[in-house]
Each structure stands twice: as C-alpha cells, then as structure tokens.
Amino acid sequence: MDLFLFIALLVTAAGLIASILMQSRGSGLGATFGGGDTSSFRTRRGVEQRLYQFTIVLAVLFVTVAMLIFIAE
C-alpha cells in the first residue's frame, strides 16, 4: 500500500508540475519584477480553462495523497 501511495504521489507531482508549466500567460521575465501591464483583465476560455481546472484537481489530489501517506506512516 505504501508503494502505491508513493507512486501516486510521484505521478500527481509530475502532472502538477507539467500542468503548471503549460499555463503560459505570454508574459516575459519583465512582468515578474513589476514591468508587466496589470491593467488588463483576461478571462480563461476553452482549453486554457480546462487546464486551469485540471491543475486545481491535481493539486487537491496531491495534498490528499500526501495526507494519506502521512496518516499511513
């Protein structure tokens, strides 16, 4: 059971990392340090919205599996 939980944690972690990296906002490094235009509001649509929802689901699964590993120890 422990091996299954550790593998599940690794798979969800890899999926979470990949889904976060795929969410490019089109902003460069300048926006990180305050150089970006923050006055425009943009809504997510289509694939971008599904990817965002999938990232949330993966984050919840990651926390749940991590809690299960903690309880099982």
C-alpha positions, 0 to 999 in steps of 0.5 A: 500500500505504501508503494502505491501511495508513493507512486501516486504521489510521484505521478500527481507531482509530475502532472502538477508540475507539467500542468503548471508549466503549460499555463503560459500567460505570454508574459516575459521575465519583465512582468515578474519584477513589476514591468508587466501591464496589470491593467488588463483583465483576461478571462480563461476560455476553452482549453486554457480553462480546462487546464486551469481546472485540471491543475486545481484537481491535481493539486487537491489530489496531491495534498490528499495523497500526501495526507494519506501517506502521512496518516499511513506512516 
